[in-house]
Amino acid sequence: RLAVQSTVQNFEGRVFSQFFGGEPTLNMVALREAVRELRLLVPPDRLFLYITTNGVMDATKLNELLAMEFSFYLSVDGDQDAHDLHRKTPGGHGSYRLAMA
């Protein structure tokens, strides 16, 4: 909350808020709280939300992000072999095909 408040205080232009690093969707509680706080402080026509994600999520989480009006950046680590080497699903499989679906 404090980070959001200090970022937007006395700011009169558009606010572009980007969530990235690790996988932001792993902490939906913090993500929801940050968006809630941003919506309290920034007029809707000046707030733009972006998220960088590996794209592997269930429909419920995707629909929640869409309802919050996020725009998406998809993070992919090269071709399928390179990506699958580093980006695993919870079951231990490569996530390239899921991310591209």
C-alpha positions as CSV (number, residue, x, y, z in Angstrom):
1,R,0.0,0.0,0.0
2,L,2.7,2.4,0.9
3,A,4.6,1.8,-2.3
4,V,1.5,2.5,-4.4
5,Q,0.7,5.7,-2.4
6,S,4.3,7.1,-2.6
7,T,4.4,6.3,-6.4
8,V,1.2,8.2,-7.3
9,Q,1.2,11.0,-4.8
10,N,1.5,14.4,-6.5
11,F,1.5,12.7,-9.9
12,E,-0.8,14.3,-12.4
13,G,-0.1,12.4,-15.6
14,R,-1.0,8.9,-16.6
15,V,0.0,6.0,-14.4
16,F,1.4,2.9,-16.0
17,S,1.8,0.2,-13.4
18,Q,3.8,-2.9,-14.5
19,F,3.8,-6.0,-12.4
20,F,6.7,-8.3,-13.1
21,G,9.5,-10.4,-11.6
22,G,9.2,-14.0,-10.8
23,E,5.6,-14.7,-11.5
24,P,3.3,-12.0,-10.2
25,T,0.2,-14.3,-10.3
26,L,1.7,-16.5,-7.6
27,N,0.7,-13.8,-5.1
28,M,-2.8,-12.8,-6.2
29,V,-3.6,-11.3,-2.7
30,A,-0.8,-8.7,-3.1
31,L,-1.7,-8.1,-6.7
32,R,-5.4,-7.5,-5.8
33,E,-4.4,-5.2,-3.0
34,A,-2.1,-3.1,-5.2
35,V,-4.8,-2.8,-7.9
36,R,-7.4,-1.9,-5.3
37,E,-5.1,0.9,-3.9
38,L,-4.3,2.2,-7.4
39,R,-8.0,2.4,-8.3
40,L,-8.6,4.4,-5.1
41,L,-5.9,6.9,-5.9
42,V,-5.8,7.2,-9.7
43,P,-8.7,8.2,-12.0
44,P,-9.7,5.3,-14.3
45,D,-8.9,7.2,-17.5
46,R,-5.3,7.7,-16.2
47,L,-4.5,4.2,-15.0
48,F,-3.0,1.5,-17.2
49,L,-2.2,-1.9,-15.7
50,Y,0.3,-4.4,-17.2
51,I,1.5,-7.8,-16.1
52,T,4.5,-9.9,-17.3
53,T,3.6,-13.5,-17.0
54,N,4.7,-16.9,-18.2
55,G,1.1,-17.4,-19.3
56,V,0.6,-20.6,-17.5
57,M,-2.6,-20.2,-15.4
58,D,-6.1,-21.5,-15.1
59,A,-9.1,-19.8,-16.6
60,T,-10.2,-18.5,-13.3
61,K,-7.0,-16.5,-12.7
62,L,-6.9,-15.3,-16.3
63,N,-10.5,-14.1,-16.1
64,E,-9.8,-12.2,-12.9
65,L,-6.8,-10.4,-14.5
66,L,-9.0,-9.6,-17.5
67,A,-11.7,-8.2,-15.2
68,M,-9.1,-6.0,-13.5
69,E,-8.3,-4.7,-17.0
70,F,-4.7,-5.9,-17.2
71,S,-2.8,-5.8,-20.5
72,F,-0.3,-8.7,-20.8
73,Y,3.3,-9.3,-21.7
74,L,4.1,-12.9,-22.3
75,S,7.6,-14.0,-21.0
76,V,9.2,-16.8,-23.2
77,D,12.8,-18.0,-22.9
78,G,13.7,-18.6,-26.5
79,D,12.6,-21.6,-28.5
80,Q,10.7,-24.5,-27.0
81,D,13.8,-26.5,-25.8
82,A,15.3,-23.4,-24.1
83,H,12.0,-22.4,-22.5
84,D,11.1,-25.9,-21.2
85,L,14.5,-26.3,-19.7
86,H,13.9,-23.4,-17.2
87,R,10.1,-22.9,-17.1
88,K,8.4,-25.9,-15.6
89,T,4.7,-26.6,-14.7
90,P,4.0,-27.6,-11.1
91,G,4.1,-31.2,-12.4
92,G,7.6,-30.7,-13.6
93,H,6.9,-30.6,-17.4
94,G,7.9,-27.8,-19.8
95,S,5.4,-25.0,-20.1
96,Y,6.1,-23.7,-23.6
97,R,3.1,-25.3,-25.3
98,L,0.8,-24.1,-22.5
99,A,2.2,-20.5,-22.7
100,M,1.6,-20.5,-26.5
101,A,-1.9,-21.9,-26.3
